[in-house]
Amino acid sequence: MSTQGLLIVLSGPSGAGKGTVCKALLKECPQIQYSISATTREPRTGEKEGKSYFFTEKKQFESKIESNQFLEWAKVYDNYYGTPKDFVIKNLKKGKDVILEIDVNGAKQVLKNFPDGTFIFLLPPSLEELSNRINKRGTDSQEVIKKRLASAEGEISEMKNYNYAVLNDQVENAVEKIKAIIIAEKCKIDKIDVIKEDFKNDLPID
């Protein structure tokens, strides 16, 4: 079978449960490597270099943007965040599957830079349930919540650009579907790079 790992991109609207599902998936599949982001913000208490983030000087980050060293990047307020290409590619070449939990805009950049990735869109059961989840957080004003919900509708319309859609009605169900997707991806003909070599003498000649 293919020795190249899969790049799994998990995205969806805010409140769909990306972080919860990703955490549950990694708990069940510890062999999957979570993609570590680079950032220019200062480390918070308990955060570790190379584990929580790759903490990077602003000038160095901007230099890496210029030399196209990120699969995706964004500037949030005064800080940059991005997914380093070298970290992802290094792990994929080792045969590790790498999962990237990201928003829709970031996924667009990844699709452009790495179209061979497996793109999974995580859906909430309904917009009503999405609203309930965001409200339960208790961290946003009603005005912000309205903006998030309006944004979510636009993000859901981007689902057509993904390979798969997974309904997050129950975390356990969503995780099982993602595990099945990974298995299916690894069985695709274009992912099986040794069949022709191993069986070439047994294959019929046209």
Backbone hydrogen bonds in HBPLUS format (Angstrom, degrees):
<---DONOR---> <-ACCEPTOR-->    atom                        ^
c    i                          cat <-CA-CA->   ^        H-A-AA   ^      H-
h    n   atom  resd res      DA  || num        DHA   H-A  angle D-A-AA Bond
n    s   type  num  typ     dist DA aas  dist angle  dist       angle   num
A0005-GLY N   A0092-LEU O   2.92 MM  87  4.40 170.6  1.93 131.2 133.9     1
A0098-VAL N   A0006-LEU O   2.79 MM  92  6.21 158.3  1.84 162.7 170.1     2
A0118-THR N   A0007-LEU O   2.75 MM 111  6.04 171.9  1.76 171.1 173.9     3
A0008-ILE N   A0098-VAL O   2.73 MM  90  6.00 169.8  1.73 162.4 166.1     4
A0100-LEU N   A0008-ILE O   2.74 MM  92  6.10 160.1  1.78 167.3 172.0     5
A0009-VAL N   A0118-THR O   2.82 MM 109  6.01 167.9  1.84 152.3 156.4     6
A0120-ILE N   A0009-VAL O   2.78 MM 111  5.96 178.3  1.78 171.7 172.2     7
A0010-LEU N   A0100-LEU O   2.84 MM  90  6.03 161.4  1.88 150.1 156.5     8
A0102-ILE N   A0010-LEU O   2.97 MM  92  6.27 162.0  2.00 155.9 161.4     9
A0011-SER N   A0120-ILE O   3.04 MM 109  6.45 166.4  2.06 168.9 173.3    10
A0122-LEU N   A0011-SER O   2.75 MM 111  5.99 166.0  1.76 160.8 165.6    11
A0016-ALA N   A0013-PRO O   3.07 MM   3  5.65 153.2  2.15 141.2 140.0    12
A0021-VAL N   A0017-GLY O   2.95 MM   4  6.06 170.7  1.96 161.3 163.9    13
A0022-CYS N   A0018-LYS O   2.86 MM   4  5.92 162.1  1.89 151.1 157.0    14
A0023-LYS N   A0019-GLY O   2.97 MM   4  6.04 159.8  2.02 144.6 150.1    15
A0024-ALA N   A0020-THR O   3.06 MM   4  6.25 157.5  2.11 145.5 151.5    16
A0025-LEU N   A0021-VAL O   2.87 MM   4  6.08 154.1  1.94 149.6 157.1    17
A0026-LEU N   A0022-CYS O   2.96 MM   4  6.19 163.0  1.99 152.7 156.5    18
A0027-LYS N   A0023-LYS O   3.07 MM   4  6.25 142.8  2.21 139.6 149.6    19
A0028-GLU N   A0024-ALA O   3.17 MM   4  6.44 150.0  2.26 142.9 149.6    20
A0029-CYS N   A0025-LEU O   2.76 MM   4  5.91 140.4  1.92 145.8 158.9    21
A0032-ILE N   A0029-CYS O   3.01 MM   3  5.89 170.2  2.02 128.3 131.4    22
A0033-GLN N   A0097-ASP O   2.79 MM  64  6.06 163.2  1.81 171.7 166.9    23
A0099-ILE N   A0033-GLN O   2.90 MM  66  6.28 154.8  1.96 151.5 159.1    24
A0035-SER N   A0099-ILE O   2.89 MM  64  5.78 161.7  1.93 165.2 158.9    25
A0054-PHE N   A0037-SER O   2.82 MM  17  6.19 148.3  1.92 142.5 150.5    26
A0038-ALA N   A0082-GLY O   2.73 MM  44  5.22 165.9  1.75 156.7 161.6    27
A0082-GLY N   A0038-ALA O   2.95 MM  44  5.22 146.7  2.07 147.0 149.4    28
A0039-THR N   A0054-PHE O   3.02 MM  15  6.28 153.5  2.09 147.1 148.6    29
A0056-THR N   A0039-THR O   2.84 MM  17  5.79 169.2  1.85 159.3 160.3    30
A0040-THR N   A0080-TYR O   3.12 MM  40  5.42 146.7  2.23 142.1 144.5    31
A0047-GLU N   A0044-ARG O   3.00 MM   3  5.56 166.2  2.02 137.3 140.7    32
A0051-LYS N   A0048-LYS O   3.17 MM   3  5.45 160.6  2.21 125.0 126.7    33
A0052-SER N   A0048-LYS O   2.84 MM   4  5.29 167.2  1.85 150.8 155.1    34
A0050-GLY N   A0053-TYR O   2.72 MM   3  5.44 149.7  1.80 144.9 148.0    35
A0061-PHE N   A0057-GLU O   2.89 MM   4  6.16 156.5  1.94 155.4 162.8    36
A0062-GLU N   A0058-LYS O   2.93 MM   4  6.19 164.5  1.95 154.5 158.1    37
A0063-SER N   A0059-LYS O   2.94 MM   4  6.11 145.4  2.06 139.5 149.2    38
A0064-LYS N   A0060-GLN O   3.00 MM   4  6.28 146.9  2.11 143.1 151.7    39
A0064-LYS N   A0061-PHE O   3.04 MM   3  5.10 118.8  2.43  94.7 109.9    40
A0065-ILE N   A0061-PHE O   2.95 MM   4  6.34 142.7  2.09 146.0 157.1    41
A0066-GLU N   A0062-GLU O   3.09 MM   4  6.36 159.1  2.14 143.7 148.3    42
A0067-SER N   A0063-SER O   3.10 MM   4  6.39 143.4  2.23 139.4 149.2    43
A0069-GLN N   A0064-LYS O   2.90 MM   5  5.16 167.8  1.91 154.6 155.5    44
A0068-ASN N   A0065-ILE O   3.07 MM   3  5.10 160.9  2.11 109.4 111.1    45
A0085-LYS N   A0069-GLN O   2.95 MM  16  5.57 176.9  1.95 139.7 140.8    46
A0071-LEU N   A0083-THR O   2.80 MM  12  5.48 158.0  1.85 165.8 168.4    47
A0083-THR N   A0072-GLU O   2.91 MM  11  5.56 156.9  1.96 154.0 159.3    48
A0074-ALA N   A0081-TYR O   2.82 MM   7  5.45 152.4  1.89 159.7 165.5    49
A0081-TYR N   A0074-ALA O   2.85 MM   7  5.45 151.9  1.93 163.4 169.8    50
A0076-VAL N   A0079-ASN O   2.74 MM   3  5.39 151.5  1.82 173.4 171.5    51
A0079-ASN N   A0076-VAL O   3.06 MM   3  5.39 166.7  2.08 131.9 130.7    52
A0088-VAL N   A0084-PRO O   3.46 MM   4  6.70 167.1  2.48 147.6 150.7    53
A0089-ILE N   A0085-LYS O   2.83 MM   4  5.98 177.5  1.83 171.7 170.9    54
A0090-LYS N   A0086-ASP O   2.96 MM   4  5.84 159.0  2.01 140.8 147.3    55
A0091-ASN N   A0087-PHE O   3.28 MM   4  6.42 160.3  2.33 142.2 146.5    56
A0092-LEU N   A0088-VAL O   2.95 MM   4  6.21 157.3  2.00 153.8 161.0    57
A0093-LYS N   A0089-ILE O   2.93 MM   4  6.10 158.1  1.98 152.5 157.6    58
A0094-LYS N   A0091-ASN O   3.16 MM   3  5.04 130.9  2.41  92.2 105.5    59
A0096-LYS N   A0091-ASN O   3.01 MM   5  5.43 148.5  2.11 163.7 153.8    60
A0095-GLY N   A0092-LEU O   2.94 MM   3  5.14 155.4  2.00 105.8 113.4    61
A0107-ALA N   A0103-ASP O   3.00 MM   4  6.28 155.5  2.06 151.2 158.9    62
A0108-LYS N   A0104-VAL O   3.08 MM   4  6.38 143.6  2.22 144.9 153.6    63
A0109-GLN N   A0106-GLY O   3.07 MM   3  5.27 119.2  2.46  99.5 113.7    64
A0110-VAL N   A0106-GLY O   3.05 MM   4  6.43 157.0  2.10 150.4 157.2    65
A0111-LEU N   A0107-ALA O   2.85 MM   4  6.06 160.9  1.89 150.9 155.9    66
A0112-LYS N   A0108-LYS O   3.16 MM   4  6.41 148.6  2.26 140.8 148.4    67
A0113-ASN N   A0109-GLN O   2.99 MM   4  6.27 154.2  2.06 148.5 155.7    68
A0114-PHE N   A0110-VAL O   2.54 MM   4  5.46 146.3  1.65 159.5 167.1    69
A0117-GLY N   A0114-PHE O   3.14 MM   3  5.96 159.4  2.19 127.7 128.9    70
A0163-ASN N   A0119-PHE O   2.94 MM  44  5.23 135.9  2.14 127.8 141.0    71
A0164-TYR N   A0119-PHE O   3.09 MM  45  6.45 152.9  2.17 160.5 164.2    72
A0121-PHE N   A0164-TYR O   2.85 MM  43  6.17 165.6  1.87 145.6 149.7    73
A0166-VAL N   A0121-PHE O   2.83 MM  45  6.15 163.5  1.86 160.2 163.3    74
A0123-LEU N   A0166-VAL O   2.81 MM  43  5.98 170.9  1.82 155.4 158.0    75
A0168-ASN N   A0123-LEU O   2.72 MM  45  5.72 173.8  1.72 165.1 166.7    76
A0130-LEU N   A0126-SER O   2.94 MM   4  6.20 152.6  2.02 143.4 151.9    77
A0131-SER N   A0127-LEU O   2.88 MM   4  6.10 155.6  1.94 143.9 149.6    78
A0132-ASN N   A0128-GLU O   2.99 MM   4  6.32 153.1  2.06 143.9 151.3    79
A0133-ARG N   A0129-GLU O   2.91 MM   4  6.20 157.0  1.96 151.8 157.3    80
A0134-ILE N   A0130-LEU O   3.02 MM   4  6.30 162.7  2.06 153.8 157.8    81
A0135-ASN N   A0131-SER O   2.94 MM   4  6.09 160.0  1.98 149.9 155.8    82
A0136-LYS N   A0132-ASN O   2.94 MM   4  6.09 150.7  2.02 145.8 153.5    83
A0137-ARG N   A0134-ILE O   3.26 MM   3  5.43 139.9  2.43  98.6 109.2    84
A0138-GLY N   A0135-ASN O   3.13 MM   3  5.67 137.1  2.32 110.5 119.8    85
A0145-ILE N   A0141-SER O   2.93 MM   4  6.22 158.3  1.98 152.0 158.7    86
A0146-LYS N   A0142-GLN O   2.98 MM   4  6.15 156.4  2.04 144.8 150.2    87
A0147-LYS N   A0143-GLU O   3.13 MM   4  6.42 154.1  2.20 142.7 149.5    88
A0148-ARG N   A0144-VAL O   2.88 MM   4  6.18 154.3  1.95 150.3 157.8    89
A0149-LEU N   A0145-ILE O   2.93 MM   4  6.20 158.4  1.98 152.2 157.4    90
A0150-ALA N   A0146-LYS O   2.98 MM   4  6.19 157.8  2.03 146.6 152.7    91
A0151-SER N   A0147-LYS O   2.88 MM   4  6.05 154.4  1.95 145.6 153.1    92
A0152-ALA N   A0148-ARG O   2.80 MM   4  6.01 145.7  1.92 142.2 152.3    93
A0153-GLU N   A0149-LEU O   3.21 MM   4  6.51 150.4  2.31 145.8 150.8    94
A0155-GLU N   A0151-SER O   2.90 MM   4  6.22 153.1  1.98 150.1 158.7    95
A0156-ILE N   A0152-ALA O   2.84 MM   4  6.06 156.3  1.90 153.0 158.6    96
A0157-SER N   A0153-GLU O   3.32 MM   4  6.54 139.7  2.49 135.7 145.0    97
A0157-SER N   A0154-GLY O   3.22 MM   3  5.25 129.3  2.50  93.6 106.6    98
A0158-GLU N   A0155-GLU O   2.93 MM   3  5.33 153.1  2.00 108.9 117.6    99
A0159-MET N   A0156-ILE O   3.09 MM   3  5.45 165.2  2.11 113.7 117.3   100
A0161-ASN N   A0158-GLU O   2.97 MM   3  5.87 170.4  1.98 129.5 132.5   101
A0162-TYR N   A0159-MET O   3.03 MM   3  5.54 165.3  2.05 122.0 123.9   102
A0174-ALA N   A0170-GLN O   3.03 MM   4  6.33 162.5  2.06 159.5 164.7   103
A0175-VAL N   A0171-VAL O   2.93 MM   4  6.17 160.8  1.97 156.3 161.2   104
A0176-GLU N   A0172-GLU O   3.09 MM   4  6.30 161.0  2.13 146.9 151.5   105
A0177-LYS N   A0173-ASN O   3.06 MM   4  6.32 154.9  2.12 148.3 154.8   106
A0178-ILE N   A0174-ALA O   3.01 MM   4  6.29 155.8  2.07 149.2 155.7   107
A0179-LYS N   A0175-VAL O   2.93 MM   4  6.19 157.7  1.98 152.7 158.9   108
A0180-ALA N   A0176-GLU O   3.00 MM   4  6.23 150.7  2.09 142.0 149.9   109
A0181-ILE N   A0177-LYS O   2.92 MM   4  6.21 149.7  2.01 144.8 153.3   110
A0182-ILE N   A0178-ILE O   3.01 MM   4  6.30 157.5  2.06 149.9 154.9   111
A0183-ILE N   A0179-LYS O   3.11 MM   4  6.39 158.6  2.15 146.2 151.5   112
A0184-ALA N   A0180-ALA O   2.91 MM   4  6.15 163.6  1.94 151.0 155.6   113
A0185-GLU N   A0181-ILE O   2.84 MM   4  6.07 159.0  1.88 153.7 159.4   114
A0186-LYS N   A0182-ILE O   3.11 MM   4  6.32 153.3  2.18 145.7 152.1   115
A0187-CYS N   A0184-ALA O   3.06 MM   3  5.16 144.0  2.20 100.0 110.8   116
A0188-LYS N   A0185-GLU O   3.25 MM   3  5.39 164.4  2.28 105.3 110.0   117
A0191-LYS N   A0188-LYS O   2.92 MM   3  5.30 151.7  2.00 111.1 120.4   118
A0192-ILE N   A0189-ILE O   3.13 MM   3  5.28 147.0  2.25 102.6 112.2   119
A0198-ASP N   A0194-VAL O   2.84 MM   4  5.98 169.0  1.85 161.7 164.5   120
A0199-PHE N   A0195-ILE O   2.84 MM   4  5.78 154.3  1.90 154.5 161.0   121
A0200-LYS N   A0196-LYS O   2.88 MM   4  4.92 109.2  2.39 130.0 136.7   122
A0202-ASP N   A0199-PHE O   2.85 MM   3  5.31 143.9  1.98 113.2 124.6   123
A0203-LEU N   A0199-PHE O   3.05 MM   4  6.24 126.1  2.35 151.4 166.5   124
